[in-house]
Amino acid sequence: MSKSTYPLKLPTSVKNAAAELAKLDGVSLNQFIAAAVAEKVGTIRTARDFLHDRAGSAKPRDMMKYLRRAPKVAPVPGDER
């Protein structure tokens, strides 16, 4: 496995929280951050691949038939945006 360095600037509060969690986990801060980044990359790739597979050959215009059938009701309070 090849490695590279990347200077990372974190807000102090985030760095302190990560350091605390790394210590509880018994790993270095560097190992903790590397694992967290790897987990995020895997999650995003998995979600992207899942959604791509589910979409198949669908096009945005294909969704219009479903949107036209949606009830014309006001949004639930808090969901106006």
A tleap script that builds the chain and sets N, CA, C and O, in Angstrom:
source leaprc.protein.ff14SB
mol = sequence {
  NMET SER LYS SER THR TYR PRO LEU LYS LEU
  PRO THR SER VAL LYS ASN ALA ALA ALA GLU
  LEU ALA LYS LEU ASP GLY VAL SER LEU ASN
  GLN PHE ILE ALA ALA ALA VAL ALA GLU LYS
  VAL GLY THR ILE ARG THR ALA ARG ASP PHE
  LEU HIE ASP ARG ALA GLY SER ALA LYS PRO
  ARG ASP MET MET LYS TYR LEU ARG ARG ALA
  PRO LYS VAL ALA PRO VAL PRO GLY ASP GLU
  CARG
}
set mol.1.N position { 0.854 -1.167 0.000 }
set mol.1.CA position { 0.000 0.000 0.000 }
set mol.1.C position { 0.894 1.222 0.000 }
set mol.1.O position { 1.754 1.375 0.868 }
set mol.2.N position { 0.688 2.090 -0.977 }
set mol.2.CA position { 1.454 3.328 -0.990 }
set mol.2.C position { 0.763 4.364 -0.119 }
set mol.2.O position { -0.446 4.304 0.105 }
set mol.3.N position { 1.533 5.293 0.357 }
set mol.3.CA position { 0.995 6.323 1.238 }
set mol.3.C position { 1.444 7.686 0.739 }
set mol.3.O position { 2.486 7.816 0.096 }
set mol.4.N position { 0.651 8.687 1.042 }
set mol.4.CA position { 1.048 10.052 0.751 }
set mol.4.C position { 0.633 10.928 1.916 }
set mol.4.O position { -0.226 10.557 2.716 }
set mol.5.N position { 1.243 12.078 2.000 }
set mol.5.CA position { 0.908 12.996 3.085 }
set mol.5.C position { 0.035 14.115 2.552 }
set mol.5.O position { 0.086 14.472 1.374 }
set mol.6.N position { -0.766 14.656 3.455 }
set mol.6.CA position { -1.648 15.769 3.122 }
set mol.6.C position { -1.768 16.649 4.364 }
set mol.6.O position { -2.222 16.191 5.413 }
set mol.7.N position { -1.363 17.905 4.245 }
set mol.7.CA position { -1.500 18.771 5.427 }
set mol.7.C position { -2.980 19.060 5.678 }
set mol.7.O position { -3.684 19.554 4.798 }
set mol.8.N position { -3.428 18.755 6.856 }
set mol.8.CA position { -4.844 18.881 7.175 }
set mol.8.C position { -5.032 19.901 8.282 }
set mol.8.O position { -4.400 19.819 9.335 }
set mol.9.N position { -5.903 20.858 8.033 }
set mol.9.CA position { -6.225 21.849 9.053 }
set mol.9.C position { -7.649 21.597 9.513 }
set mol.9.O position { -8.588 21.593 8.716 }
set mol.10.N position { -7.790 21.387 10.813 }
set mol.10.CA position { -9.095 21.115 11.405 }
set mol.10.C position { -9.412 22.191 12.431 }
set mol.10.O position { -8.506 22.745 13.053 }
set mol.11.N position { -10.695 22.489 12.610 }
set mol.11.CA position { -11.047 23.334 13.746 }
set mol.11.C position { -10.564 22.649 15.028 }
set mol.11.O position { -10.618 21.424 15.141 }
set mol.12.N position { -10.105 23.425 15.965 }
set mol.12.CA position { -9.560 22.872 17.207 }
set mol.12.C position { -10.542 21.935 17.893 }
set mol.12.O position { -10.151 20.888 18.408 }
set mol.13.N position { -11.810 22.309 17.899 }
set mol.13.CA position { -12.803 21.464 18.571 }
set mol.13.C position { -12.938 20.100 17.892 }
set mol.13.O position { -13.104 19.088 18.573 }
set mol.14.N position { -12.871 20.062 16.580 }
set mol.14.CA position { -12.968 18.800 15.840 }
set mol.14.C position { -11.720 17.961 16.085 }
set mol.14.O position { -11.810 16.753 16.303 }
set mol.15.N position { -10.561 18.604 16.048 }
set mol.15.CA position { -9.300 17.887 16.288 }
set mol.15.C position { -9.281 17.298 17.690 }
set mol.15.O position { -8.875 16.151 17.876 }
set mol.16.N position { -9.715 18.072 18.676 }
set mol.16.CA position { -9.721 17.581 20.058 }
set mol.16.C position { -10.688 16.411 20.226 }
set mol.16.O position { -10.376 15.438 20.912 }
set mol.17.N position { -11.858 16.506 19.601 }
set mol.17.CA position { -12.835 15.416 19.682 }
set mol.17.C position { -12.291 14.158 19.008 }
set mol.17.O position { -12.439 13.053 19.530 }
set mol.18.N position { -11.661 14.332 17.846 }
set mol.18.CA position { -11.083 13.184 17.139 }
set mol.18.C position { -9.952 12.565 17.953 }
set mol.18.O position { -9.833 11.342 18.022 }
set mol.19.N position { -9.130 13.396 18.561 }
set mol.19.CA position { -8.028 12.886 19.378 }
set mol.19.C position { -8.557 12.094 20.573 }
set mol.19.O position { -8.005 11.054 20.932 }
set mol.20.N position { -9.617 12.591 21.174 }
set mol.20.CA position { -10.221 11.888 22.313 }
set mol.20.C position { -10.768 10.523 21.885 }
set mol.20.O position { -10.564 9.522 22.570 }
set mol.21.N position { -11.459 10.496 20.752 }
set mol.21.CA position { -12.013 9.234 20.258 }
set mol.21.C position { -10.908 8.267 19.848 }
set mol.21.O position { -11.009 7.064 20.087 }
set mol.22.N position { -9.853 8.796 19.230 }
set mol.22.CA position { -8.720 7.945 18.842 }
set mol.22.C position { -8.099 7.305 20.079 }
set mol.22.O position { -7.778 6.116 20.080 }
set mol.23.N position { -7.932 8.104 21.131 }
set mol.23.CA position { -7.350 7.578 22.370 }
set mol.23.C position { -8.228 6.478 22.961 }
set mol.23.O position { -7.729 5.441 23.399 }
set mol.24.N position { -9.539 6.713 22.969 }
set mol.24.CA position { -10.464 5.694 23.480 }
set mol.24.C position { -10.393 4.416 22.652 }
set mol.24.O position { -10.563 3.313 23.172 }
set mol.25.N position { -10.141 4.582 21.354 }
set mol.25.CA position { -10.069 3.440 20.445 }
set mol.25.C position { -8.694 2.783 20.458 }
set mol.25.O position { -8.508 1.705 19.892 }
set mol.26.N position { -7.732 3.435 21.104 }
set mol.26.CA position { -6.390 2.865 21.202 }
set mol.26.C position { -5.568 2.992 19.931 }
set mol.26.O position { -4.699 2.161 19.668 }
set mol.27.N position { -5.835 4.037 19.132 }
set mol.27.CA position { -5.079 4.260 17.903 }
set mol.27.C position { -4.570 5.698 17.887 }
set mol.27.O position { -5.008 6.542 18.670 }
set mol.28.N position { -3.644 5.952 16.984 }
set mol.28.CA position { -3.138 7.313 16.858 }
set mol.28.C position { -4.188 8.194 16.178 }
set mol.28.O position { -5.103 7.700 15.519 }
set mol.29.N position { -4.037 9.483 16.351 }
set mol.29.CA position { -4.945 10.414 15.681 }
set mol.29.C position { -4.858 10.233 14.170 }
set mol.29.O position { -5.875 10.280 13.478 }
set mol.30.N position { -3.660 10.030 13.662 }
set mol.30.CA position { -3.478 9.825 12.223 }
set mol.30.C position { -4.241 8.590 11.747 }
set mol.30.O position { -4.916 8.636 10.718 }
set mol.31.N position { -4.137 7.496 12.485 }
set mol.31.CA position { -4.859 6.270 12.116 }
set mol.31.C position { -6.369 6.495 12.174 }
set mol.31.O position { -7.112 6.025 11.313 }
set mol.32.N position { -6.807 7.216 13.195 }
set mol.32.CA position { -8.233 7.486 13.345 }
set mol.32.C position { -8.763 8.295 12.161 }
set mol.32.O position { -9.810 7.970 11.601 }
set mol.33.N position { -8.038 9.344 11.785 }
set mol.33.CA position { -8.472 10.192 10.661 }
set mol.33.C position { -8.437 9.408 9.361 }
set mol.33.O position { -9.353 9.525 8.547 }
set mol.34.N position { -7.390 8.607 9.150 }
set mol.34.CA position { -7.302 7.804 7.929 }
set mol.34.C position { -8.473 6.824 7.832 }
set mol.34.O position { -9.050 6.645 6.759 }
set mol.35.N position { -8.819 6.196 8.947 }
set mol.35.CA position { -9.948 5.262 8.945 }
set mol.35.C position { -11.266 5.997 8.703 }
set mol.35.O position { -12.137 5.492 7.995 }
set mol.36.N position { -11.413 7.183 9.289 }
set mol.36.CA position { -12.647 7.958 9.104 }
set mol.36.C position { -12.804 8.382 7.645 }
set mol.36.O position { -13.905 8.326 7.097 }
set mol.37.N position { -11.714 8.803 7.019 }
set mol.37.CA position { -11.775 9.195 5.606 }
set mol.37.C position { -12.085 7.975 4.738 }
set mol.37.O position { -12.900 8.064 3.819 }
set mol.38.N position { -11.452 6.848 5.016 }
set mol.38.CA position { -11.712 5.622 4.251 }
set mol.38.C position { -13.171 5.203 4.389 }
set mol.38.O position { -13.794 4.782 3.414 }
set mol.39.N position { -13.715 5.319 5.597 }
set mol.39.CA position { -15.121 4.968 5.816 }
set mol.39.C position { -16.042 5.883 5.018 }
set mol.39.O position { -17.008 5.415 4.416 }
set mol.40.N position { -15.756 7.164 5.008 }
set mol.40.CA position { -16.583 8.128 4.269 }
set mol.40.C position { -16.511 7.854 2.770 }
set mol.40.O position { -17.535 7.866 2.087 }
set mol.41.N position { -15.316 7.609 2.258 }
set mol.41.CA position { -15.152 7.300 0.837 }
set mol.41.C position { -15.953 6.053 0.473 }
set mol.41.O position { -16.650 6.036 -0.541 }
set mol.42.N position { -15.856 5.024 1.285 }
set mol.42.CA position { -16.606 3.789 1.025 }
set mol.42.C position { -18.100 4.008 1.057 }
set mol.42.O position { -18.828 3.461 0.228 }
set mol.43.N position { -18.566 4.801 2.004 }
set mol.43.CA position { -20.004 5.082 2.113 }
set mol.43.C position { -20.506 5.818 0.887 }
set mol.43.O position { -21.540 5.458 0.324 }
set mol.44.N position { -19.786 6.842 0.473 }
set mol.44.CA position { -20.214 7.631 -0.687 }
set mol.44.C position { -20.178 6.786 -1.946 }
set mol.44.O position { -21.108 6.836 -2.752 }
set mol.45.N position { -19.125 6.017 -2.125 }
set mol.45.CA position { -19.052 5.159 -3.322 }
set mol.45.C position { -20.168 4.125 -3.330 }
set mol.45.O position { -20.780 3.872 -4.368 }
set mol.46.N position { -20.430 3.535 -2.187 }
set mol.46.CA position { -21.489 2.529 -2.103 }
set mol.46.C position { -22.842 3.150 -2.416 }
set mol.46.O position { -23.623 2.580 -3.178 }
set mol.47.N position { -23.127 4.304 -1.840 }
set mol.47.CA position { -24.399 4.988 -2.093 }
set mol.47.C position { -24.512 5.376 -3.564 }
set mol.47.O position { -25.564 5.191 -4.177 }
set mol.48.N position { -23.430 5.914 -4.133 }
set mol.48.CA position { -23.449 6.309 -5.539 }
set mol.48.C position { -23.714 5.099 -6.435 }
set mol.48.O position { -24.543 5.162 -7.343 }
set mol.49.N position { -23.014 4.008 -6.177 }
set mol.49.CA position { -23.194 2.808 -6.997 }
set mol.49.C position { -24.602 2.240 -6.843 }
set mol.49.O position { -25.218 1.825 -7.825 }
set mol.50.N position { -25.112 2.223 -5.609 }
set mol.50.CA position { -26.458 1.720 -5.361 }
set mol.50.C position { -27.485 2.555 -6.125 }
set mol.50.O position { -28.349 2.015 -6.817 }
set mol.51.N position { -27.381 3.863 -5.991 }
set mol.51.CA position { -28.354 4.732 -6.669 }
set mol.51.C position { -28.225 4.642 -8.181 }
set mol.51.O position { -29.228 4.674 -8.895 }
set mol.52.N position { -27.015 4.531 -8.667 }
set mol.52.CA position { -26.811 4.391 -10.113 }
set mol.52.C position { -27.448 3.097 -10.620 }
set mol.52.O position { -28.120 3.089 -11.652 }
set mol.53.N position { -27.230 2.008 -9.887 }
set mol.53.CA position { -27.813 0.723 -10.284 }
set mol.53.C position { -29.331 0.760 -10.232 }
set mol.53.O position { -29.995 0.236 -11.126 }
set mol.54.N position { -29.890 1.381 -9.184 }
set mol.54.CA position { -31.352 1.460 -9.045 }
set mol.54.C position { -31.974 2.335 -10.133 }
set mol.54.O position { -33.083 2.067 -10.596 }
set mol.55.N position { -31.261 3.373 -10.532 }
set mol.55.CA position { -31.802 4.281 -11.544 }
set mol.55.C position { -31.837 3.611 -12.915 }
set mol.55.O position { -32.699 3.917 -13.739 }
set mol.56.N position { -30.910 2.709 -13.153 }
set mol.56.CA position { -30.873 2.033 -14.451 }
set mol.56.C position { -30.772 3.036 -15.584 }
set mol.56.O position { -29.884 3.888 -15.597 }
set mol.57.N position { -31.676 2.930 -16.521 }
set mol.57.CA position { -31.651 3.835 -17.666 }
set mol.57.C position { -32.666 4.968 -17.516 }
set mol.57.O position { -32.966 5.666 -18.485 }
set mol.58.N position { -33.187 5.150 -16.318 }
set mol.58.CA position { -34.185 6.204 -16.098 }
set mol.58.C position { -33.597 7.582 -16.375 }
set mol.58.O position { -32.411 7.825 -16.155 }
set mol.59.N position { -34.437 8.460 -16.855 }
set mol.59.CA position { -34.066 9.845 -17.136 }
set mol.59.C position { -34.886 10.741 -16.212 }
set mol.59.O position { -35.965 10.347 -15.768 }
set mol.60.N position { -34.387 11.943 -15.917 }
set mol.60.CA position { -35.152 12.843 -15.054 }
set mol.60.C position { -36.594 13.057 -15.525 }
set mol.60.O position { -37.509 13.166 -14.708 }
set mol.61.N position { -36.788 13.116 -16.822 }
set mol.61.CA position { -38.158 13.331 -17.332 }
set mol.61.C position { -39.076 12.150 -17.009 }
set mol.61.O position { -40.294 12.316 -16.945 }
set mol.62.N position { -38.502 10.955 -16.804 }
set mol.62.CA position { -39.308 9.785 -16.445 }
set mol.62.C position { -39.984 9.958 -15.088 }
set mol.62.O position { -41.027 9.358 -14.830 }
set mol.63.N position { -39.401 10.763 -14.238 }
set mol.63.CA position { -39.945 10.981 -12.900 }
set mol.63.C position { -41.197 11.852 -12.928 }
set mol.63.O position { -41.984 11.836 -11.982 }
set mol.64.N position { -41.384 12.600 -13.990 }
set mol.64.CA position { -42.508 13.536 -14.064 }
set mol.64.C position { -43.859 12.836 -13.926 }
set mol.64.O position { -44.768 13.402 -13.319 }
set mol.65.N position { -44.023 11.637 -14.461 }
set mol.65.CA position { -45.313 10.954 -14.349 }
set mol.65.C position { -45.669 10.683 -12.892 }
set mol.65.O position { -46.843 10.705 -12.522 }
set mol.66.N position { -44.650 10.427 -12.062 }
set mol.66.CA position { -44.899 10.204 -10.641 }
set mol.66.C position { -45.163 11.522 -9.913 }
set mol.66.O position { -46.028 11.598 -9.041 }
set mol.67.N position { -44.420 12.536 -10.274 }
set mol.67.CA position { -44.614 13.833 -9.635 }
set mol.67.C position { -45.986 14.422 -9.949 }
set mol.67.O position { -46.587 15.082 -9.100 }
set mol.68.N position { -46.478 14.190 -11.146 }
set mol.68.CA position { -47.807 14.702 -11.514 }
set mol.68.C position { -48.911 14.031 -10.698 }
set mol.68.O position { -49.959 14.634 -10.464 }
set mol.69.N position { -48.690 12.801 -10.267 }
set mol.69.CA position { -49.699 12.080 -9.485 }
set mol.69.C position { -49.617 12.374 -7.990 }
set mol.69.O position { -50.484 11.949 -7.226 }
set mol.70.N position { -48.600 13.086 -7.574 }
set mol.70.CA position { -48.445 13.391 -6.145 }
set mol.70.C position { -49.568 14.324 -5.705 }
set mol.70.O position { -49.968 15.209 -6.461 }
set mol.71.N position { -50.076 14.137 -4.499 }
set mol.71.CA position { -51.164 14.992 -4.021 }
set mol.71.C position { -50.709 16.451 -3.909 }
set mol.71.O position { -49.560 16.732 -3.568 }
set mol.72.N position { -51.612 17.348 -4.195 }
set mol.72.CA position { -51.328 18.789 -4.114 }
set mol.72.C position { -51.703 19.263 -2.711 }
set mol.72.O position { -52.798 19.782 -2.494 }
set mol.73.N position { -50.802 19.082 -1.781 }
set mol.73.CA position { -51.044 19.470 -0.397 }
set mol.73.C position { -49.900 20.364 0.075 }
set mol.73.O position { -48.793 20.314 -0.460 }
set mol.74.N position { -50.185 21.169 1.070 }
set mol.74.CA position { -49.157 22.041 1.635 }
set mol.74.C position { -48.126 21.181 2.366 }
set mol.74.O position { -48.465 20.128 2.904 }
set mol.75.N position { -46.887 21.621 2.386 }
set mol.75.CA position { -45.865 20.854 3.113 }
set mol.75.C position { -46.140 20.841 4.613 }
set mol.75.O position { -46.792 21.731 5.157 }
set mol.76.N position { -45.633 19.825 5.245 }
set mol.76.CA position { -45.708 19.718 6.702 }
set mol.76.C position { -44.918 20.883 7.277 }
set mol.76.O position { -43.853 21.213 6.756 }
set mol.77.N position { -45.408 21.512 8.333 }
set mol.77.CA position { -44.659 22.638 8.927 }
set mol.77.C position { -43.196 22.249 9.204 }
set mol.77.O position { -42.909 21.217 9.812 }
set mol.78.N position { -42.306 23.094 8.744 }
set mol.78.CA position { -40.879 22.836 8.878 }
set mol.78.C position { -40.258 22.312 7.592 }
set mol.78.O position { -39.037 22.347 7.435 }
set mol.79.N position { -41.095 21.820 6.657 }
set mol.79.CA position { -40.585 21.288 5.387 }
set mol.79.C position { -40.874 22.229 4.220 }
set mol.79.O position { -40.888 21.794 3.069 }
set mol.80.N position { -41.100 23.487 4.496 }
set mol.80.CA position { -41.502 24.418 3.437 }
set mol.80.C position { -40.407 24.649 2.404 }
set mol.80.O position { -40.703 24.967 1.252 }
set mol.81.N position { -39.184 24.498 2.790 }
set mol.81.CA position { -38.086 24.808 1.867 }
set mol.81.C position { -37.768 23.701 0.944 }
set mol.81.O position { -36.866 23.827 0.116 }
savepdb mol mol.pdb
quit
